[in-house]
């Protein structure tokens, strides 16, 4: 299953998230899809922990993860957040 996700809008000067109801609904759907998916393929992005709405569900899922991208940064993320989960 391939999952696509819309990033949220940041208000950098105020260091907080600006979420419309629509974007929040998309983020909630992303989390639900990630937690139900088996396996997950991540393409062309590196872990960016400030994007909690993207990466926290990926730490919570037991799905196998496939990854195409910056492997060094991904491996650091795996070591810190997914040690007991399956990686492909």
C-alpha positions in Angstrom: 0.0 0.0 0.0 1.3 3.4 -0.9 0.3 6.3 1.3 0.5 9.9 0.4 0.4 12.7 2.9 -0.2 16.5 2.8 2.2 18.4 5.0 0.8 21.0 7.5 1.5 24.7 7.4 3.9 26.1 9.9 4.0 29.6 11.2 7.7 29.8 11.8 7.7 33.2 13.5 5.4 32.0 16.2 6.9 28.5 16.3 3.5 26.8 16.2 1.4 24.8 13.9 -1.5 26.4 12.0 -4.1 23.7 11.3 -7.3 24.0 9.4 -9.9 21.4 10.1 -9.3 19.9 6.6 -5.6 19.5 7.2 -6.2 18.0 10.6 -8.6 15.5 9.0 -5.9 14.6 6.5 -3.3 14.1 9.2 -5.8 11.9 11.2 -6.4 9.8 8.0 -2.7 9.5 7.5 -2.2 8.1 11.0 -5.1 5.7 10.6 -3.7 4.4 7.2 -0.2 4.1 8.6 -1.3 2.1 11.6 -3.4 -0.3 9.3 -0.9 -0.7 6.5 1.3 -3.8 5.9 4.0 -3.0 4.5 4.9 0.7 4.1 7.3 2.1 1.5 8.8 5.5 2.2 10.3 7.2 -0.9 12.5 10.3 -1.1 12.1 11.8 2.3 14.3 11.8 5.3 13.1 11.6 8.9 12.4 15.1 10.2 11.2 14.8 13.8 9.5 18.2 13.8 6.9 16.6 11.5 5.4 14.6 14.3 2.2 14.1 12.4 4.2 12.1 9.8 6.9 10.3 11.8 5.1 9.4 15.1 2.6 7.0 13.4 5.6 5.4 11.6 7.2 4.7 15.0 3.9 3.2 16.3 3.2 0.8 13.4 4.3 -2.8 13.4 4.3 -2.8 9.6 7.5 -3.6 7.7 9.1 -0.4 6.4 10.8 -0.2 3.0 12.9 2.9 2.4 14.4 4.7 -0.6 16.2 7.9 0.3 18.9 9.1 2.7 19.7 5.7 4.3 22.1 7.1 6.9 19.5 9.4 8.4 16.8 6.7 8.1 19.0 4.2 9.9 19.6 6.7 12.8 15.8 7.2 13.1 15.3 3.4 13.0 17.9 2.9 15.7 16.4 5.5 18.0 12.6 5.0 17.4 12.0 1.6 15.8 14.5 -0.8 17.3 12.0 -3.6 17.9 10.1 -3.2 14.6 10.7 -4.9 11.2 12.7 -3.1 8.6 13.1 -4.2 5.0 
